[in-house]
């Protein structure tokens, strides 16, 4: 995996873990690599009283990032959101999906499983699934 993808993955893993431990959930967010190779967080600003639907946030992040890559203002980006992963009919994991888009290096989909209980959030080991 390229340094760009590794840097995006590391940033998103750390940020998602922090959000999960603070709030018990993960509202969609993104990160990107600028043309100098630096990682930056990216979130849509919203009014907590009128939070947009998750689908609208994901669409907005995707459209913005695609445009920025096309116009050579960012090298790559990752969009993160909650997702369920069925390992079998009986076992379904709640995760944060980390979807990296890098025109120069395809990455698998990464999943950060977690469990919320009365004692807090326990984040499990990150895993990847080939596209």
C-alpha positions as CSV (number, residue, x, y, z in Angstrom):
1,X,0.0,0.0,0.0
2,X,1.3,3.5,-0.9
3,X,2.3,6.0,1.7
4,X,-0.6,8.2,0.7
5,X,-3.1,5.4,1.5
6,X,-1.3,4.5,4.7
7,X,-1.4,8.1,5.9
8,X,-5.1,8.4,5.1
9,X,-5.9,5.1,6.8
10,X,-3.9,6.0,9.9
11,X,-5.6,9.4,10.2
12,X,-9.1,8.0,9.7
13,X,-8.5,5.1,12.1
14,X,-7.3,7.4,14.9
15,X,-10.1,10.0,14.3
16,X,-12.9,7.4,14.1
17,X,-11.6,5.8,17.3
18,X,-11.5,9.1,19.1
19,X,-15.1,10.0,18.0
20,X,-16.4,6.6,18.9
21,X,-14.9,6.7,22.4
22,X,-16.2,10.3,22.9
23,X,-19.7,9.9,21.5
24,X,-20.5,6.2,20.9
25,X,-21.2,6.9,17.2
26,X,-19.5,8.1,14.1
27,X,-21.1,10.8,11.9
28,X,-19.6,10.7,8.4
29,X,-16.3,12.5,7.9
30,X,-13.5,12.5,5.4
31,X,-9.7,13.2,5.1
32,X,-7.6,14.1,2.2
33,X,-4.0,14.4,1.1
34,X,-3.1,17.8,-0.4
35,X,-0.7,18.3,-3.3
36,X,2.2,18.7,-0.8
37,X,1.4,15.3,0.8
38,X,-0.1,16.5,4.0
39,X,-3.2,14.9,5.6
40,X,-6.2,17.1,6.4
41,X,-9.5,16.3,8.1
42,X,-12.7,17.2,6.3
43,X,-16.2,17.5,7.7
44,X,-19.3,19.2,6.5
45,X,-20.4,22.0,8.9
46,X,-23.9,21.6,10.1
47,X,-26.4,23.0,12.6
48,X,-26.8,20.3,15.4
49,X,-30.5,21.3,15.5
50,X,-30.9,20.5,11.7
51,X,-28.5,17.7,11.0
52,X,-28.6,16.6,7.4
53,X,-29.3,12.9,6.7
54,X,-26.2,10.7,6.5
55,X,-26.8,10.0,2.8
56,X,-26.7,13.7,2.0
57,X,-23.5,14.2,3.9
58,X,-21.8,11.3,2.2
59,X,-23.0,12.6,-1.2
60,X,-21.7,16.1,-0.4
61,X,-18.3,14.8,0.7
62,X,-17.9,12.5,-2.3
63,X,-18.9,15.3,-4.8
64,X,-16.5,17.8,-3.2
65,X,-13.6,15.4,-3.0
66,X,-14.0,14.1,-6.6
67,X,-14.1,17.7,-7.9
68,X,-10.9,18.6,-5.9
69,X,-9.0,15.5,-7.2
70,X,-10.2,16.2,-10.8
71,X,-8.9,19.8,-10.5
72,X,-5.6,18.6,-9.0
73,X,-6.2,20.3,-5.6
74,X,-5.9,17.0,-3.7
75,X,-4.1,13.7,-4.4
76,X,-6.5,11.3,-2.7
77,X,-9.2,11.1,-0.1
78,X,-11.0,8.8,2.3
79,X,-14.7,8.9,3.3
80,X,-15.7,7.3,6.6
81,X,-19.1,6.3,7.8
82,X,-20.8,3.7,10.0
83,X,-21.6,0.4,8.2
84,X,-22.8,-3.0,9.2
85,X,-20.8,-6.0,7.9
86,X,-22.3,-9.5,7.8
87,X,-19.7,-12.1,8.5
88,X,-22.4,-14.8,8.5
89,X,-26.2,-14.9,9.0
90,X,-25.6,-14.9,12.7
91,X,-22.7,-12.5,13.0
92,X,-23.1,-8.9,12.0
93,X,-20.5,-6.3,13.0
94,X,-21.1,-2.6,13.5
95,X,-18.1,-0.8,12.0
96,X,-16.8,2.4,10.6
97,X,-16.0,1.9,6.9
98,X,-12.9,3.7,5.6
99,X,-13.2,4.1,1.8
100,X,-10.0,5.4,0.3
101,X,-10.0,6.8,-3.2
102,X,-6.6,7.3,-4.8
103,X,-6.3,7.5,-8.6
104,X,-2.7,6.2,-8.4
105,X,-3.2,3.2,-6.0
106,X,-6.4,1.2,-5.4
107,X,-7.0,0.3,-1.8
108,X,-9.3,-2.3,-0.3
109,X,-12.3,-1.2,1.9
110,X,-11.2,-1.0,5.5
111,X,-13.5,-1.6,8.5
112,X,-13.1,-0.6,12.1
113,X,-15.4,-2.8,14.2
114,X,-16.7,-1.5,17.5
115,X,-19.1,-2.5,20.3
116,X,-21.1,0.0,22.4
117,X,-22.1,-1.2,25.9
118,X,-23.0,0.3,29.3
119,X,-19.3,0.5,30.2
120,X,-18.4,2.4,27.0
121,X,-17.1,1.7,23.5
122,X,-14.6,-1.0,22.7
123,X,-12.9,-0.6,19.4
124,X,-11.7,-3.9,17.8
125,X,-9.0,-4.6,15.2
126,X,-9.2,-2.9,11.8
127,X,-9.6,-5.3,8.8
128,X,-9.7,-4.9,5.1
129,X,-11.9,-6.4,2.3
130,X,-10.7,-6.6,-1.3
131,X,-13.0,-4.6,-3.6
